[in-house]
């Protein structure tokens, strides 16, 4: 009897262990949702079926469980081997990274309120000064044109206040560049110059005096340039915190990032060459000029790959809209574009989330293209083969069989 009891206990323990293993196995069966946008040229392709798609994870072909065609918030068509309940509610985030208010931004706001925003949508607007969270019902009591005008006023005010330090630094750089131009143009004329850095300096009388004055100007230029960079610094930690915040949000998450083309007033190469020739024995001038060369060739401080993976994992669509503007004409000053570092980083982020990247002088046109891209998409579901919760980033690749379409989707997810 005793042996029988032990045997029964052993069998029971074995069954429990097997059952526990089965439960563990079941808990690791997860389903991955992938929003996919397919375009032929600029036209969304809306006639694809589940058989048209292939999904790869880390290079391995996966089995598609379901495909849903979504237009705005409605499921227009579905194919299900396994039933899912897609969450199609929408969360919109409008980010305005701007230093000047562009009047044509009103066109973008007009289009959004008249053609995009629906009852039930959530809207967050981020300006250089504040974050405004609201539901679409907030504006239901207002005529749409009045809502647009209110937001236009907020955006203009916040752009002016939020970028006042930036514009002040910009003006200071332009002023110093002009003073250096004036300083060099006075060589050999015997004129006396009076500025905020020097007392009366006889340019023709002493190259040393010229180099001392130029050294002070160059030093102030370098410090101001660093201040400008600190103002436009992109905080990686805040970006990662934002991606974590969005990960917890239900529904589809669309980020529209308006970024304004930037210029800085740079010292003309002619002036630099003259200073390097005249001030060969002035370590201060040569050091400042060398520092400027390094600064003009700076690299982005973001860990772009880490940020890309974080946003892809959060299943966000970032639509990056780079709107251009002509450089201001300032006599004696050369304006050089200074957007390439941030443009590159934000473009990579948008690409990793399956978002659109567009550039134009017309913000309204940019937003219309991005909004149209966001409103039509497929939701694909698959259960990863041999899923392993190892915390690594899993790369996703979606293809359409035998077609040369442009396909946009998130780059992958973390298997946590």
LUMDRENTOR-194127 format. One line per field, with one value per residue (C-alpha): residue number from 1; residue in one letter; x negated, y negated, z. Coordinates in nm, 3 decimals. Each point is the difference from the previous one (the first is absolute). Example, Ala and Ser with C-alpha at 12.3 -4.5 7.8 and 13.67 -1.06 7.14 Angstrom:
resi (1; 2);
resn (A; S);
east (-1.230; -0.137);
north (0.450; -0.344);
up (0.780; -0.066);
This chain:
resi (1; 2; 3; 4; 5; 6; 7; 8; 9; 10; 11; 12; 13; 14; 15; 16; 17; 18; 19; 20; 21; 22; 23; 24; 25; 26; 27; 28; 29; 30; 31; 32; 33; 34; 35; 36; 37; 38; 39; 40; 41; 42; 43; 44; 45; 46; 47; 48; 49; 50; 51; 52; 53; 54; 55; 56; 57; 58; 59; 60; 61; 62; 63; 64; 65; 66; 67; 68; 69; 70; 71; 72; 73; 74; 75; 76; 77; 78; 79; 80; 81; 82; 83; 84; 85; 86; 87; 88; 89; 90; 91; 92; 93; 94; 95; 96; 97; 98; 99; 100; 101; 102; 103; 104; 105; 106; 107; 108; 109; 110; 111; 112; 113; 114; 115; 116; 117; 118; 119; 120; 121; 122; 123; 124; 125; 126; 127; 128; 129; 130; 131; 132; 133; 134; 135; 136; 137; 138; 139; 140; 141; 142; 143; 144; 145; 146; 147; 148; 149; 150; 151; 152; 153; 154; 155; 156; 157; 158; 159; 160; 161; 162; 163; 164; 165; 166; 167; 168; 169; 170; 171; 172; 173; 174; 175; 176; 177; 178; 179; 180; 181; 182; 183; 184; 185; 186; 187; 188; 189; 190; 191; 192; 193; 194; 195; 196; 197; 198; 199; 200; 201; 202; 203; 204; 205; 206; 207; 208; 209; 210; 211; 212; 213; 214; 215; 216; 217; 218; 219; 220; 221; 222; 223; 224; 225; 226; 227; 228; 229; 230; 231; 232; 233; 234; 235; 236; 237; 238; 239; 240; 241; 242; 243; 244; 245; 246; 247; 248; 249; 250; 251; 252; 253; 254; 255; 256; 257; 258; 259; 260; 261; 262; 263; 264; 265; 266; 267; 268; 269; 270; 271; 272; 273; 274; 275; 276; 277; 278; 279; 280; 281; 282; 283; 284; 285; 286; 287; 288; 289; 290; 291; 292; 293; 294; 295; 296; 297; 298; 299; 300; 301; 302; 303; 304; 305; 306; 307; 308; 309; 310; 311; 312; 313; 314; 315; 316; 317; 318; 319; 320; 321; 322; 323; 324; 325; 326; 327; 328; 329; 330; 331; 332; 333; 334; 335; 336; 337; 338; 339; 340; 341; 342; 343; 344; 345; 346; 347; 348; 349; 350; 351; 352; 353; 354; 355; 356; 357; 358; 359; 360; 361; 362; 363; 364; 365; 366; 367; 368; 369; 370; 371; 372; 373; 374; 375; 376; 377; 378; 379; 380; 381; 382; 383; 384; 385; 386; 387; 388; 389; 390; 391; 392; 393; 394; 395; 396; 397; 398; 399; 400; 401; 402; 403; 404; 405; 406; 407; 408; 409; 410; 411; 412; 413; 414; 415; 416);
resn (X; X; X; X; X; X; X; X; X; X; X; X; X; X; X; X; X; X; X; X; X; X; X; X; X; X; X; X; X; X; X; X; X; X; X; X; X; X; X; X; X; X; X; X; X; X; X; X; X; X; X; X; X; X; X; X; X; X; X; X; X; X; X; X; X; X; X; X; X; X; X; X; X; X; X; X; X; X; X; X; X; X; X; X; X; X; X; X; X; X; X; X; X; X; X; X; X; X; X; X; X; X; X; X; X; X; X; X; X; X; X; X; X; X; X; X; X; X; X; X; X; X; X; X; X; X; X; X; X; X; X; X; X; X; X; X; X; X; X; X; X; X; X; X; X; X; X; X; X; X; X; X; X; X; X; X; X; X; X; X; X; X; X; X; X; X; X; X; X; X; X; X; X; X; X; X; X; X; X; X; X; X; X; X; X; X; X; X; X; X; X; X; X; X; X; X; X; X; X; X; X; X; X; X; X; X; X; X; X; X; X; X; X; X; X; X; X; X; X; X; X; X; X; X; X; X; X; X; X; X; X; X; X; X; X; X; X; X; X; X; X; X; X; X; X; X; X; X; X; X; X; X; X; X; X; X; X; X; X; X; X; X; X; X; X; X; X; X; X; X; X; X; X; X; X; X; X; X; X; X; X; X; X; X; X; X; X; X; X; X; X; X; X; X; X; X; X; X; X; X; X; X; X; X; X; X; X; X; X; X; X; X; X; X; X; X; X; X; X; X; X; X; X; X; X; X; X; X; X; X; X; X; X; X; X; X; X; X; X; X; X; X; X; X; X; X; X; X; X; X; X; X; X; X; X; X; X; X; X; X; X; X; X; X; X; X; X; X; X; X; X; X; X; X; X; X; X; X; X; X; X; X; X; X; X; X; X; X; X; X; X; X; X; X; X; X; X; X; X; X; X; X; X; X; X; X; X; X; X; X; X; X; X; X; X; X);
east (0.000; -0.283; -0.177; 0.322; 0.052; -0.352; 0.053; 0.327; -0.170; -0.288; 0.238; 0.202; -0.315; -0.110; 0.339; -0.010; -0.349; 0.112; 0.309; -0.219; -0.227; 0.304; 0.119; -0.344; -0.003; 0.344; -0.099; -0.280; 0.237; 0.047; 0.143; -0.176; 0.201; -0.161; 0.165; -0.101; 0.042; -0.043; -0.032; -0.027; -0.156; 0.196; 0.322; 0.091; 0.058; 0.321; 0.071; -0.258; 0.090; -0.176; -0.149; -0.173; -0.205; -0.311; -0.128; -0.353; -0.141; -0.380; 0.001; 0.239; 0.334; 0.294; 0.357; 0.254; 0.301; 0.218; 0.006; 0.229; 0.041; 0.058; 0.125; 0.006; 0.150; 0.205; -0.090; 0.085; -0.102; -0.140; -0.148; -0.039; -0.154; 0.012; 0.237; -0.141; 0.159; -0.203; 0.005; 0.050; 0.054; -0.243; -0.243; -0.149; -0.313; -0.092; -0.356; -0.118; -0.380; -0.011; -0.192; 0.227; 0.374; 0.074; 0.341; 0.061; 0.009; 0.361; 0.062; -0.115; 0.226; 0.291; -0.043; -0.029; 0.320; 0.206; -0.117; -0.172; 0.124; 0.302; 0.212; -0.185; -0.348; -0.247; -0.225; -0.323; -0.177; -0.361; -0.144; -0.342; 0.157; 0.285; 0.189; 0.376; 0.208; 0.359; 0.273; 0.167; 0.319; -0.179; 0.053; 0.345; 0.166; -0.218; 0.016; -0.302; -0.139; 0.006; -0.177; -0.268; -0.044; -0.036; -0.267; -0.174; -0.019; -0.139; -0.259; -0.116; -0.030; -0.185; -0.234; -0.095; -0.048; -0.162; -0.255; -0.084; -0.336; -0.072; 0.075; -0.209; -0.298; 0.059; -0.007; -0.317; -0.173; 0.101; -0.125; -0.341; -0.033; 0.068; -0.254; -0.266; 0.082; -0.036; -0.322; -0.164; 0.123; -0.175; -0.344; -0.231; 0.247; -0.124; 0.354; 0.064; 0.267; 0.200; 0.207; 0.122; -0.320; -0.281; -0.092; -0.139; -0.203; -0.220; 0.046; -0.264; -0.245; -0.012; 0.078; -0.022; 0.284; 0.206; -0.066; 0.086; 0.331; 0.072; -0.084; 0.257; 0.264; -0.073; 0.012; 0.340; 0.120; -0.102; 0.172; 0.317; -0.005; -0.025; 0.293; 0.201; -0.081; 0.100; 0.337; 0.063; -0.133; 0.218; 0.038; -0.031; 0.136; 0.317; 0.047; -0.030; 0.243; 0.247; -0.025; 0.065; 0.303; 0.143; -0.061; 0.268; 0.257; 0.277; 0.088; -0.194; -0.256; -0.090; -0.276; -0.025; -0.331; -0.036; -0.365; -0.113; -0.312; -0.280; -0.281; -0.287; -0.203; -0.349; -0.326; -0.097; -0.286; -0.173; -0.011; -0.125; -0.278; -0.110; -0.002; -0.202; -0.250; -0.031; 0.024; -0.242; -0.173; 0.325; 0.081; 0.331; 0.131; -0.125; 0.148; 0.340; 0.001; -0.096; 0.281; 0.249; -0.108; 0.063; 0.333; 0.131; -0.067; 0.165; 0.187; 0.343; -0.022; 0.297; -0.037; 0.221; 0.022; 0.121; 0.262; 0.117; 0.049; 0.184; 0.253; 0.044; 0.068; 0.269; 0.190; 0.011; 0.016; -0.223; 0.057; -0.291; 0.085; -0.300; 0.118; -0.253; -0.037; -0.238; -0.304; 0.018; -0.217; -0.242; -0.263; -0.352; 0.122; 0.025; 0.293; -0.070; 0.259; -0.034; 0.272; -0.179; -0.072; 0.351; 0.156; -0.196; 0.091; 0.372; 0.015; -0.143; 0.254; 0.289; -0.124; -0.031; 0.364; 0.144; 0.069; -0.025; -0.294; 0.084; -0.165; 0.162; 0.027; 0.374; 0.088; 0.362; -0.102; -0.233; 0.271; 0.256; -0.239; -0.084; 0.362; 0.115; -0.278; 0.103; 0.369; -0.029; -0.193; 0.006; -0.032; -0.190; -0.016; -0.240; -0.124; -0.383; -0.140; -0.201; 0.058; -0.266; 0.037; -0.367; 0.040; -0.159; 0.129; 0.171; -0.014; 0.318; 0.011; 0.327; 0.010; 0.270; -0.048; -0.099; 0.062; -0.233; 0.199; -0.124; 0.068; -0.012; 0.018; -0.166; -0.349; 0.057; 0.058; -0.175; 0.084; 0.037);
north (0.000; -0.232; 0.069; -0.054; -0.335; -0.107; 0.106; -0.192; -0.303; 0.028; 0.030; -0.296; -0.206; 0.094; -0.100; -0.329; -0.068; 0.072; -0.217; -0.282; 0.032; -0.017; -0.313; -0.154; 0.086; -0.152; -0.319; -0.050; 0.014; -0.366; -0.177; -0.286; -0.281; -0.177; -0.303; 0.006; -0.265; 0.098; -0.256; 0.007; -0.338; -0.225; 0.208; 0.234; 0.357; 0.125; 0.326; 0.231; 0.326; 0.209; 0.216; -0.306; -0.064; 0.163; -0.082; 0.078; -0.022; -0.005; 0.142; 0.290; 0.023; -0.019; 0.125; -0.283; 0.052; -0.292; -0.306; -0.299; -0.294; -0.319; -0.332; -0.277; 0.191; 0.260; 0.358; 0.012; 0.360; 0.293; 0.345; 0.207; 0.338; -0.111; -0.268; -0.327; -0.319; -0.285; -0.324; -0.270; -0.302; -0.280; -0.208; -0.297; -0.187; -0.319; -0.110; -0.341; -0.033; -0.354; -0.320; -0.229; 0.016; 0.076; -0.137; 0.305; 0.219; -0.113; 0.205; 0.312; -0.076; -0.070; 0.333; 0.188; -0.139; 0.015; 0.332; 0.214; -0.045; 0.217; 0.035; 0.228; -0.095; -0.126; -0.292; -0.123; -0.309; -0.066; -0.348; -0.143; -0.113; 0.229; 0.324; -0.019; 0.319; 0.002; 0.219; -0.081; -0.072; -0.301; -0.176; 0.137; -0.309; -0.232; -0.065; 0.171; -0.328; -0.147; 0.307; -0.037; -0.370; 0.074; 0.261; -0.226; -0.270; 0.247; 0.128; -0.348; -0.116; 0.312; -0.006; -0.360; 0.059; 0.341; -0.104; -0.348; 0.119; 0.179; -0.311; -0.213; 0.233; -0.002; -0.381; -0.004; 0.239; -0.218; -0.312; 0.154; 0.129; -0.353; -0.151; 0.243; -0.094; -0.367; 0.064; 0.177; -0.251; -0.274; 0.158; -0.252; -0.289; -0.153; -0.025; 0.026; 0.248; -0.025; 0.299; 0.166; 0.199; -0.249; -0.356; -0.197; 0.242; -0.116; 0.277; -0.119; -0.073; 0.343; 0.350; 0.102; -0.235; 0.146; 0.355; -0.091; -0.152; 0.296; 0.244; -0.162; 0.005; 0.362; 0.106; -0.165; 0.153; 0.349; -0.043; -0.127; 0.290; 0.245; -0.173; 0.040; 0.370; 0.045; -0.158; 0.235; 0.303; 0.309; 0.177; 0.372; 0.094; -0.200; 0.167; 0.343; -0.101; -0.117; 0.334; 0.182; -0.221; 0.076; 0.372; 0.010; -0.189; 0.204; -0.038; -0.138; -0.270; -0.260; -0.255; -0.289; -0.178; -0.341; -0.100; -0.333; -0.033; -0.173; -0.229; -0.155; -0.310; 0.129; -0.187; -0.031; 0.224; -0.307; -0.159; 0.321; 0.026; -0.361; 0.050; 0.321; -0.185; -0.312; 0.168; 0.290; -0.097; -0.030; 0.338; -0.135; -0.085; 0.324; 0.203; -0.165; 0.055; 0.364; 0.045; -0.146; 0.245; 0.289; -0.143; -0.047; 0.371; 0.121; 0.329; 0.060; 0.091; 0.239; 0.376; 0.016; 0.379; 0.018; -0.270; 0.164; 0.336; -0.158; -0.174; 0.304; 0.212; -0.245; 0.050; -0.372; -0.157; -0.308; -0.218; -0.239; -0.322; -0.218; -0.334; -0.220; -0.375; -0.230; -0.128; -0.356; -0.242; -0.180; -0.218; 0.130; 0.328; 0.342; 0.214; 0.373; 0.270; 0.160; 0.266; 0.305; 0.169; -0.016; 0.058; 0.324; 0.122; -0.080; 0.154; 0.325; -0.004; -0.051; 0.277; 0.242; -0.058; 0.034; -0.372; -0.245; -0.234; -0.307; -0.332; -0.314; -0.375; 0.048; 0.145; 0.047; 0.223; 0.199; 0.063; 0.101; 0.263; 0.132; 0.003; 0.190; 0.254; 0.048; 0.063; 0.310; 0.308; 0.375; 0.166; 0.327; 0.249; 0.289; 0.222; 0.016; 0.347; 0.128; -0.321; -0.062; -0.267; -0.099; -0.378; -0.034; -0.215; 0.209; -0.141; 0.009; -0.007; -0.005; 0.076; 0.007; 0.298; -0.070; -0.374; -0.296; -0.210; -0.248; 0.165; -0.181; 0.176; 0.000; 0.145; 0.247; 0.051; 0.102; 0.353; -0.090);
up (0.000; 0.087; -0.331; -0.192; 0.169; -0.088; -0.361; -0.021; 0.153; -0.245; -0.295; 0.129; 0.042; -0.351; -0.143; 0.189; -0.133; -0.355; 0.052; 0.134; -0.304; -0.225; 0.179; -0.035; -0.368; -0.048; 0.183; -0.254; -0.296; -0.086; -0.300; -0.172; -0.160; -0.296; -0.163; -0.368; -0.268; -0.364; -0.279; -0.375; -0.063; 0.234; -0.014; 0.285; -0.122; 0.163; -0.187; 0.161; 0.174; 0.262; -0.276; -0.146; 0.315; 0.143; 0.348; 0.111; 0.351; 0.018; -0.352; 0.073; -0.179; 0.242; -0.019; -0.035; 0.227; -0.116; -0.225; 0.043; -0.237; 0.202; -0.135; 0.258; 0.299; -0.190; -0.087; -0.370; -0.064; 0.200; -0.048; 0.317; 0.065; 0.361; 0.126; 0.137; 0.125; -0.153; 0.194; -0.262; 0.225; -0.084; 0.202; -0.186; 0.108; -0.185; 0.079; -0.117; 0.010; -0.136; 0.065; -0.204; -0.054; -0.365; -0.109; -0.219; 0.311; 0.017; -0.316; 0.186; 0.298; -0.234; -0.174; 0.327; 0.150; -0.318; -0.144; 0.263; 0.357; 0.088; 0.316; 0.240; -0.122; 0.257; -0.084; 0.159; -0.128; 0.100; -0.063; 0.093; 0.329; 0.108; -0.047; -0.058; 0.038; -0.116; -0.141; -0.328; 0.193; 0.149; -0.332; -0.078; 0.144; -0.211; -0.373; -0.155; -0.130; 0.350; 0.139; -0.268; 0.080; 0.371; -0.062; -0.251; 0.267; 0.255; -0.246; -0.102; 0.362; 0.115; -0.301; 0.075; 0.372; -0.027; -0.259; 0.133; 0.136; -0.326; -0.207; 0.235; -0.046; -0.376; -0.010; 0.208; -0.243; -0.294; 0.176; 0.075; -0.358; -0.128; 0.242; -0.119; -0.359; 0.089; 0.192; -0.293; -0.257; 0.198; -0.040; -0.163; 0.008; 0.322; 0.135; 0.371; 0.116; 0.320; 0.107; 0.320; 0.046; -0.070; 0.069; -0.293; -0.216; -0.287; -0.253; -0.243; 0.278; 0.165; -0.117; 0.365; 0.088; -0.283; 0.118; 0.360; -0.112; -0.231; 0.281; 0.229; -0.273; -0.090; 0.364; 0.046; -0.328; 0.120; 0.337; -0.166; -0.245; 0.289; 0.172; -0.320; -0.011; 0.364; -0.079; -0.294; 0.190; -0.044; 0.336; -0.064; 0.343; -0.059; -0.337; 0.164; 0.276; -0.265; -0.182; 0.331; 0.064; -0.343; 0.038; 0.269; -0.208; -0.161; -0.365; -0.293; 0.075; -0.262; 0.060; -0.245; 0.047; -0.166; -0.015; -0.143; -0.211; 0.191; -0.104; 0.192; -0.090; -0.080; -0.041; -0.364; -0.113; -0.145; 0.346; 0.159; -0.259; 0.061; 0.378; -0.031; -0.217; 0.216; 0.340; -0.046; 0.323; 0.196; 0.162; 0.128; -0.347; -0.155; 0.287; -0.035; -0.377; 0.042; 0.253; -0.248; -0.271; 0.240; 0.110; -0.354; -0.058; 0.321; 0.031; 0.153; 0.368; -0.010; 0.006; -0.307; -0.009; 0.360; -0.055; -0.325; 0.171; 0.296; -0.225; -0.225; 0.308; 0.114; -0.329; -0.082; -0.344; -0.013; -0.306; -0.042; -0.183; -0.079; -0.126; -0.166; 0.004; -0.187; 0.187; 0.129; -0.194; 0.231; -0.170; 0.058; 0.151; -0.164; 0.117; 0.019; 0.054; 0.341; -0.004; -0.137; 0.334; 0.143; -0.342; -0.033; 0.350; -0.029; -0.348; 0.135; 0.285; -0.242; -0.228; 0.293; 0.098; -0.351; -0.025; -0.286; -0.066; -0.206; -0.078; -0.142; 0.048; 0.059; 0.345; -0.109; -0.289; 0.226; 0.256; -0.262; -0.138; 0.348; 0.118; -0.308; 0.054; 0.363; -0.071; -0.220; 0.107; 0.052; 0.339; -0.024; 0.288; 0.042; 0.284; -0.011; -0.064; 0.300; 0.192; 0.263; 0.266; -0.010; 0.002; -0.342; -0.283; -0.268; -0.353; -0.208; -0.380; -0.195; -0.371; -0.266; -0.230; -0.359; 0.028; 0.012; 0.245; 0.260; 0.336; 0.335; 0.338; 0.339; 0.012; 0.281; 0.374; 0.322; 0.117; 0.368);
